[in-house]
Amino acid sequence: MKRIVFLSFAVMTMILSSCEKPAGQGGDATIKGKVWVEDWDKNFNLLQYEFAGADEDVYIIYGDDVNYGDKISANNNGEFEFKYLRKGKYKIYVYSDQKQSTSTPAAQVAVVVEAEITSKKQTLDIGTITVKK
């Protein structure tokens, strides 16, 4: 009798834990933000212009995944939205140029913002991601 009760408890635990879905698509939440571009001279000494990051690629990583789950382009105002997300943790990133040293050209680095959706229909504004070009 004890084995049947224990087995029933184990099966119920597995069923209930499998109902919780990880971060990713399939929900009703949204993460939104904006990309802002700083245009520097080739040595990154003088800021020449600043403007909305139209058509900049924005990436999202779902939960603890290693690779990005989706990529979108910012609109003409630099705004972006990842829709239909479930509760969970996310990383949003955009590539930026960074001067490594005076003798090497600029390299690309990811500017990462971590976010967490905590409710089913949440719209989370992560603000502005500033990148250098």
C-alpha positions as CSV (number, residue, x, y, z in Angstrom):
1,M,0.0,0.0,0.0
2,K,2.8,2.4,0.8
3,R,4.4,1.8,-2.6
4,I,1.2,2.6,-4.4
5,V,0.8,5.9,-2.4
6,F,4.5,6.8,-3.1
7,L,4.2,5.9,-6.8
8,S,1.0,7.9,-7.1
9,F,2.7,10.9,-5.4
10,A,5.7,10.6,-7.8
11,V,3.5,10.5,-10.9
12,M,1.5,13.5,-9.8
13,T,4.6,15.5,-9.0
14,M,6.0,14.7,-12.5
15,I,2.7,15.8,-14.2
16,L,2.4,19.0,-12.3
17,S,6.1,20.0,-12.8
18,S,5.8,19.3,-16.5
19,C,2.9,21.8,-16.8
20,E,5.2,24.7,-16.0
21,K,6.7,26.0,-19.2
22,P,10.1,27.6,-19.5
23,A,10.8,31.1,-20.8
24,G,10.1,31.6,-24.5
25,Q,7.3,32.1,-27.0
26,G,3.7,30.9,-26.4
27,G,2.5,33.5,-23.9
28,D,0.8,36.9,-23.8
29,A,3.6,39.0,-22.4
30,T,5.8,41.6,-24.3
31,I,9.3,43.0,-23.9
32,K,9.9,46.3,-25.6
33,G,12.6,48.9,-25.8
34,K,14.5,51.3,-28.0
35,V,17.9,51.3,-29.7
36,W,20.0,54.5,-29.7
37,V,23.1,54.8,-31.8
38,E,26.2,56.9,-31.0
39,D,28.3,57.5,-34.1
40,W,31.9,58.0,-33.1
41,D,35.0,58.8,-35.1
42,K,37.3,55.8,-36.0
43,N,39.3,56.2,-32.8
44,F,36.3,56.6,-30.5
45,N,37.5,60.0,-29.4
46,L,34.8,62.3,-30.8
47,L,31.1,61.7,-30.8
48,Q,29.9,62.9,-34.2
49,Y,26.1,62.1,-34.2
50,E,23.4,60.4,-32.2
51,F,20.2,58.9,-33.7
52,A,17.5,56.3,-33.3
53,G,18.8,52.8,-34.2
54,A,16.6,52.1,-37.2
55,D,17.0,48.6,-38.6
56,E,19.5,47.6,-35.9
57,D,19.3,43.8,-35.1
58,V,17.9,43.0,-31.7
59,Y,18.3,39.5,-30.2
60,I,16.6,37.7,-27.4
61,I,17.8,34.7,-25.4
62,Y,15.1,32.6,-23.6
63,G,15.9,31.5,-20.1
64,D,19.3,29.8,-19.8
65,D,19.6,28.9,-23.5
66,V,23.0,29.4,-25.0
67,N,21.9,30.7,-28.4
68,Y,19.5,33.4,-29.2
69,G,15.9,32.4,-29.7
70,D,14.7,35.2,-32.0
71,K,16.0,38.2,-33.8
72,I,14.1,41.3,-35.0
73,S,15.0,44.7,-36.5
74,A,14.2,47.9,-34.8
75,N,11.7,50.2,-36.6
76,N,12.5,53.6,-38.0
77,N,12.3,55.1,-34.5
78,G,14.7,52.5,-33.1
79,E,11.8,50.8,-31.2
80,F,11.4,47.0,-30.9
81,E,9.0,44.5,-29.3
82,F,9.2,40.8,-28.6
83,K,5.6,39.6,-28.3
84,Y,3.9,36.4,-27.1
85,L,6.4,35.6,-24.3
86,R,5.8,33.4,-21.3
87,K,6.9,34.2,-17.7
88,G,10.6,33.7,-17.2
89,K,14.0,35.3,-17.6
90,Y,15.3,36.8,-20.8
91,K,18.4,38.5,-22.2
92,I,18.1,41.1,-24.9
93,Y,21.1,42.3,-26.7
94,V,22.4,44.5,-29.6
95,Y,25.9,44.5,-31.0
96,S,28.0,47.6,-30.5
97,D,31.5,48.6,-31.7
98,Q,34.2,48.9,-29.1
99,K,37.8,50.1,-29.5
100,Q,40.1,47.4,-28.1
101,S,43.4,49.4,-28.3
102,T,45.0,52.1,-30.4
103,S,46.7,49.5,-32.7
104,T,43.6,47.4,-33.5
105,P,40.4,48.1,-35.2
106,A,37.1,48.2,-33.3
107,A,35.5,44.9,-32.4
108,Q,31.8,44.1,-31.9
109,V,30.6,43.4,-28.4
110,A,27.0,42.6,-27.2
111,V,25.2,45.2,-25.0
112,V,23.0,42.9,-22.9
113,V,20.0,43.8,-20.8
114,E,18.5,41.1,-18.5
115,A,14.8,41.1,-18.0
116,E,12.2,39.0,-16.3
117,I,8.5,38.5,-17.1
118,T,6.6,37.9,-13.9
119,S,3.0,37.9,-15.0
120,K,1.1,36.4,-18.0
121,K,0.1,39.7,-19.7
122,Q,2.9,41.9,-18.7
123,T,4.4,44.5,-21.0
124,L,8.0,45.1,-19.8
125,D,9.8,48.2,-21.1
126,I,13.5,47.7,-20.7
127,G,14.3,51.3,-21.8
128,T,17.0,52.4,-24.2
129,I,20.0,50.3,-25.3
130,T,22.8,52.6,-26.5
131,V,25.3,51.2,-29.0
132,K,28.4,52.8,-30.6
133,K,29.2,52.6,-34.3
